[in-house]
Amino acid sequence: MTNNRFLPYSRQFISKDDIKKVVTVLKSDFITQGPEIINFEKNFAKYVGSKYAVACATGTAALHISCLALGINNKSNVLTSAVTFVASANCAEFIGANIDFVDIDKQTHCISIEDLEKKLKQNKKIDLVIVVHQAGHSSDMEKISKLKKKYKFNLIEDSCHALGGKYNKFNVGSCNYSDISTFSFHPVKPITTGEGGMVTTNNKKIYEKLILYRTHGIHKNSKKFTNLALAFDKNNEPNRWYYEMTDLGYNYRLTDIQAALGDNQLKRIDKITKKRNQVANFYKKEFKNISSLTLPVVSKKIYHSYHLFTILLDFKKLNISKNFFMKKLAENGIGSQVLYIPVFLQPYYKKKYNFNLKNFPNAMHYYERALSIPIFYDITKKELKKVINTIKKLTTNI
């Protein structure tokens, strides 16, 4: 680690033990479709408290096969948060479902319970709600679960930011309130496999469908073979080479190399989350008296995973643009990012649906002010002070 490294808003931390574990797999008989994937899934499910876990290629793939496993199709109506990465909406678009967005809560930046119920009360039947645990702060799952029972929709937790976090003392991913929870292992996430994802569920039928859609729609379960003449020999023994493709699936597999890295990092997730909370608390202490800066709010039911540390800056009050502020940070070796541009502003969605911006006042308020600043496991006290001092200077001297 250099003394003057550039500080991105988030980054991976790879230990010597991680490297050793990956090298061991590279020297083994299986670098994909082997035992490491099974170990990773088993340990992940145990950690979050779910019955099942299915590893896959990316967080986007996790969302896609989750929609398929729940039977979402081109006649389905899906709701998700207005402020999220585009994958939370794209997964429904892949299938041809109709997507609509729900405004965010002004304090937590997760999905607004009030706006969600307003949408649910409308005449159109909602088949699926995808809630997003924005920045690592869980959505209010207890209230959303009550709406699920009342309005009879399927529920996916997009938990890509929230591994290591808790809601009502349940680990995010336990699916205590939902049908499915999805995760991403991109390098900026709490743990990484380079690229990768995971789906958790407590429903065996959903689990079996997830496995099927992950691997081309192919299975080798002789009890479920339909073409018996091809599947069995004259002694009624299953032909060793035989498999059946019963659904249109995808090649969304994770490799054993990636699984080994993820499984090794999973052992440190509580330590990682604790460090991220320490960084967040240090920021909050130092920034609490800046009038133009609003700090993240954490609800009482939540243990935040702090995938992101997002501040809201009143750029009008500062009389500068967000772009100028980010440029000045970069000149001082500090990365920042806007996470995210509301999805309804993206040209694809604007052209297809032409959403009315007046329906998303909180999302627009957030977008005008949001800026995510460096938070990651191996950031040092000296580096944190650099970020803090630079932001204090920019918010007082410009």
Buried (B, 14 or more C-beta within 10 A) or exposed (E): EEEEEEBBBBBBBBEEEBEEBBEEBEEBEEBBEBBBBEBBBEBBBEBBBBEBBBBBBBBBBBBBBBBBBBEBEEEBBBBBBBBBBBBBBBBBBBBEBBBBBBBBBBEBBBBBBEBBBEBBEEEEEBBBBBBBBBBBBBBBBEBBBBBBEEBEBBBBBBBBBBBBBBBBEBBBBBBBBBBBBBBBBBBBBBBBBBBBBBBBBBBEEBBBBBBBBBBBBEBBEBEEBEEEEEBBEEEEEBEEEBBBEBEEBBEBBBBBBBBBBBBBBBBBBEEBBEBBBEBBEBBBEBBEEBEBBBBBEBBEBBBBBBBBBBBBBBBEEBEBEBEEBBEBBEEBBBBBBBBBBBBBBBEEBEEEEEBEEEBBEBBBBBBBBBBBBBBBBEBEEEBBEBBBEBBBEBBEEE
